[in-house]
Amino acid sequence: MKRYIQHEDLKISHFTATRWEHPVHNHNHFEIIFIHKGKGEHCLSGSHYPYSGPCLFLLAPSDTHHFEITEETEFTFLKFTNVYLDIPPVLMEDHRRHAPLLEGSSEAQKADKVVRLITEEWRQTGKGPNETIFFLIQALLSLIRRSIQVTPLPANAGGNPLHAEKISAIVNYLHSHIYSPGHTHLEHLAEQFGYSRHYLGVFFKEQTGIPLRDYVNRYRLTLIEHRLQHSSYSIKEISNEMGFTDQSHFNKFFKTHKGMSPSAFRDGYANTHLSPNGNKN
């Protein structure tokens, strides 16, 4: 089964589709999938749920899913790790979350407006998280919680694969400790999760499709790129934040993976995001 790996703490996408292009898969992150309009079937963790927009689905990292679209469907996907936002346990432990939420209710129209505000804010702020988006997602979660409290429990609710739960725990630990390099080493993780060093390395690659060290490097690189593009931190400050012993090691790491120095990367991004009058977009 394919597993999608997201290195960003938050990613939002909005699109319309008549045919689902992805295979059955799961993720290393949580997803709120809002369906603004359209009809079809959501195949989620072994069960099939007909949907008719507007409605919403809530996915945990261990959930497997794909869509079968019968009528053109407008989607918004909110994808985030627990580093960005902790989902209230009551939502994830209640199997009612697998069924389409808010469907056919007045709350669905409220949620539609909130999700569209989130999407617009995401576009206007350069596709990066901010305080407004965070609190809008909190408001959306409040509507979801209220929906679950009044929705009957379906008889065909399914469970989660054990391996997916284990790898999700490891990935979440990596995301939480990415600023402490010692906590992302294979030896430390093997001790932390009670595995042998060899087994953990093989298990991680089997479940994610990439070696653990490559995953850590890619995630660290994603965070560095975001700092260089969207913060005023100096190169030295970013190096210190990411736990490098000195700036020369930081520069070498970045150049190895990106083929240029951090300062050249920052300058290139700034130059491509200038408006015609010379100001940043």
Number of C-alpha atoms within 10 A of each C-alpha: 10 14 18 14 16 18 20 20 19 21 17 18 14 16 9 14 13 15 13 11 10 10 13 15 16 23 22 27 26 22 21 21 20 26 26 23 17 20 20 18 16 20 17 22 21 14 15 18 16 14 24 19 21 25 25 26 21 21 21 23 23 25 24 23 19 18 20 17 18 13 14 14 21 18 21 21 19 21 21 23 24 16 16 15 14 10 15 11 8 12 18 14 10 13 17 22 24 26 26 23 25 25 19 13 12 9 17 23 16 13 24 21 13 17 26 15 16 22 19 14 18 19 13 10 11 10 15 17 18 11 7 13 19 14 12 16 19 14 15 18 18 13 17 22 16 14 19 19 13 9 14 10 15 12 8 14 17 15 11 14 12 10 12 20 16 16 19 20 16 20 23 18 17 22 21 16 14 20 17 14 15 13 16 22 15 17 16 13 20 17 12 12 12 10 14 13 15 11 10 21 19 13 17 19 15 11 17 21 14 14 15 21 15 11 20 19 16 15 20 19 18 15 19 20 19 13 17 20 17 14 10 10 13 12 18 15 12 21 19 15 14 18 14 18 11 11 15 12 12 22 18 15 17 20 15 11 12 13 12 13 17 21 13 12 17 17 13 12 15 16 12 10 13 12 10 8 7 9 10 11 13
